[in-house]
Amino acid sequence: MSAEELAPINEQDLKDLKERMKLIADADPTQYHNEFSLRRYLRAFKTTDDAFQAILKTNKWRESYGVAKLNEMERSHLENKARLLRHRDCVGRPVIYIPAKNHSSSARDIDELTRFIVYNLEEACKKCFEEVTDRLCIVFDLAEFSTSCMDYQLVQNLIWLLGKHYPERLGVCLIINAPGIFSTIWPAIRMLLDDNTAKKVKFVSNEVDLCQYLIPDILPTDM
């Protein structure tokens, strides 16, 4: 695949946002966002005012949620739920792999699982070579999927996180090995997505199509 196409932003808006954020970061260096981050917020929130407010809300959320300390959480019992892969997709994006068969909405702690998802998003973002791409590839593997695996609350949490606190981080979301029953579930999920996010969701039905996005051999077989 060719390099990602990013929506243009107004360079004057970027300049204004940089100036506002410099005042904040000079007073509190923990509030700093680099230019790649500022561009993502402008693409997502459109105006300087909205992007600035969104950044401040994210900074407050990161502090209150304890994002910096999530690497200290006990994760051994969650490691079959999601994994940041060692290899990247075809445009260099870090890949988070989520096997749906290992999820059950009736047998999980939603707060703990959401923290684990945030941990994986954080680790994936750290792996981005932002000069090449600052976006992620998320793979949902629906092999052996059943309705008991469908966790609407977790999906809602992920959509909220990507929209509010990791804007424009999603490059592509691949749905692989989807069974026929998922076609009855997808419309409810689609209603939760804005059009910009929805167009990044790709249903991949065979290995040839998957090769447009990543090398199939990088996907785990031990989860």
C-alpha positions in Angstrom: 0.0 0.0 0.0 1.1 3.5 -0.6 1.8 6.0 2.2 -1.3 7.3 4.1 -3.1 10.4 2.8 -3.7 12.8 5.6 -6.3 15.6 5.5 -4.8 19.0 5.2 -4.9 21.4 8.1 -4.8 25.2 8.2 -1.1 26.2 8.9 -2.2 29.4 10.6 -4.4 27.3 12.9 -1.4 25.1 13.7 0.7 28.2 14.4 -1.9 29.6 16.8 -2.3 26.2 18.5 1.5 26.0 18.9 1.6 29.4 20.6 -1.2 28.5 23.0 0.3 25.2 23.9 3.8 26.8 24.4 2.3 29.0 27.1 0.8 26.0 28.8 3.9 23.8 28.4 6.3 26.5 29.6 4.4 26.6 32.9 4.0 22.8 33.1 6.2 20.7 30.8 4.0 17.7 31.4 1.4 19.4 29.2 3.7 19.3 26.1 2.5 17.9 22.8 4.7 17.7 19.8 3.7 19.0 16.4 2.5 15.6 15.1 0.1 15.5 18.1 -1.1 19.1 17.5 -1.8 18.2 13.8 -3.8 15.2 14.9 -5.9 17.2 17.2 -6.5 19.9 14.5 -7.6 17.2 12.0 -10.0 15.7 14.5 -11.4 18.8 16.1 -11.2 21.2 13.1 -10.7 24.5 14.9 -7.9 25.9 17.1 -10.3 26.5 20.0 -11.7 23.0 19.9 -8.3 21.3 19.4 -6.9 23.3 22.3 -9.7 22.4 24.7 -9.5 18.8 23.6 -5.8 18.7 24.4 -6.3 20.1 27.8 -9.1 17.6 28.5 -6.8 14.7 27.4 -4.0 16.0 29.6 -6.3 16.1 32.6 -7.6 12.6 31.8 -4.1 11.1 31.4 -3.2 12.4 34.8 -6.4 11.3 36.6 -6.4 7.9 34.8 -2.8 7.3 35.7 -1.8 6.5 32.2 2.0 6.9 33.0 1.7 4.1 35.6 -0.3 1.6 33.5 2.9 -0.4 32.8 2.8 -1.3 36.5 -0.6 -3.0 36.3 -0.8 -6.8 36.6 -1.3 -8.0 33.0 -0.5 -11.7 32.9 -4.2 -12.8 33.1 -5.1 -10.3 30.3 -2.4 -11.1 27.8 -4.7 -13.3 25.7 -7.1 -10.4 25.2 -4.9 -8.1 23.1 -1.3 -7.9 22.0 0.9 -5.3 20.4 2.8 -7.2 17.7 6.5 -7.0 17.1 6.0 -6.4 13.4 4.3 -3.6 11.6 1.8 -3.4 8.8 2.7 -2.6 5.2 2.9 1.2 5.8 4.8 1.0 9.0 2.0 1.2 11.5 2.2 -0.7 14.8 -0.3 -3.5 15.0 -2.6 -4.3 17.9 -4.1 -7.8 17.6 -7.4 -8.6 19.4 -8.8 -12.1 19.2 -12.5 -11.9 19.9 -12.8 -15.5 20.9 -11.0 -14.7 24.2 -13.5 -12.1 25.2 -16.7 -12.6 27.2 -18.8 -9.7 28.4 -20.1 -11.8 31.3 -16.6 -12.8 32.6 -14.5 -9.7 32.7 -13.8 -6.6 34.8 -14.6 -3.8 32.3 -12.5 -1.2 34.1 -9.5 -3.4 34.2 -9.9 -4.5 30.6 -10.2 -0.9 29.5 -7.0 0.0 31.3 -5.3 -2.9 29.5 -6.6 -1.5 26.2 -5.2 1.9 27.1 -1.9 0.3 28.0 -1.7 -1.3 24.6 -2.6 1.9 22.8 0.1 3.7 24.7 2.7 1.1 23.9 1.7 1.1 20.2 1.9 4.9 20.1 5.4 4.8 21.5 6.4 2.5 18.6 5.3 4.9 15.9 7.9 6.4 13.7 6.0 9.6 13.5 8.0 11.0 10.6 6.7 8.0 8.6 3.3 7.4 10.2 1.7 8.3 13.5 -1.2 6.0 13.1 -2.0 2.5 14.3 -3.5 -0.7 12.8 -5.9 -2.6 14.9 -6.9 -6.1 13.9 -10.0 -7.8 15.3 -9.8 -11.5 14.6 -13.3 -13.0 14.7 -12.3 -16.6 14.2 -14.4 -18.8 16.6 -16.6 -15.8 17.3 -19.9 -16.2 19.0 -22.5 -13.8 20.4 -21.1 -14.4 23.9 -17.8 -12.8 22.8 -19.5 -9.6 21.8 -18.7 -6.9 24.3 -20.6 -3.7 23.4 -19.3 -1.8 26.4 -15.7 -2.5 25.5 -16.3 -1.5 21.9 -17.9 1.7 23.1 -15.0 2.4 25.4 -12.5 1.9 22.6 -14.4 4.2 20.3 -14.6 6.8 23.0 -10.8 6.6 23.7 -9.9 6.8 20.1 -12.2 9.8 19.5 -11.4 11.8 22.6 -7.9 11.0 23.7 -6.2 9.3 20.7 -7.7 11.3 17.9 -6.5 10.5 14.4 -4.4 7.6 15.8 -6.4 5.0 14.0 -5.1 4.3 10.5 -7.0 1.2 9.8 -9.1 -1.3 11.6 -9.1 -4.8 10.0 -12.0 -7.2 10.7 -10.8 -10.7 9.7 -12.4 -14.1 9.8 -15.9 -12.6 10.4 -18.6 -15.2 10.6 -22.0 -14.7 9.0 -23.6 -13.9 12.4 -21.4 -10.8 12.7 -23.4 -9.2 9.9 -26.3 -8.9 12.4 -24.1 -7.2 15.0 -22.2 -4.8 12.8 -25.1 -2.3 12.1 -25.3 -1.6 15.9 -21.5 -1.0 16.0 -21.6 1.2 12.8 -24.1 3.5 14.5 -21.5 4.3 17.1 -18.9 5.4 14.5 -18.6 8.7 12.8 -18.1 8.5 9.1 -14.4 9.3 9.3 -13.8 6.3 11.6 -16.2 4.0 9.8 -14.3 4.4 6.5 -11.2 3.1 8.2 -12.9 -0.2 9.1 -12.1 -2.9 6.5 -13.6 -6.3 6.4 -11.0 -8.7 5.0 -12.3 -12.0 3.8 -9.2 -13.7 2.4 -5.4 -13.8 2.7 -4.9 -12.1 -0.6 -6.8 -9.1 0.5 -5.1 -9.2 3.9 -1.7 -8.9 2.2 -2.8 -5.4 1.0 -2.5 -4.3 4.7 0.0 -6.7 6.4 1.9 -10.0 6.0 -0.4 -12.7 7.5 2.5 -14.5 9.1 2.9 -11.7 11.6 -0.4 -12.6 13.3 -0.2 -14.7 16.4 -1.2 -18.4 16.5 -0.7 -18.8 20.3 -3.7 -16.7 21.5 
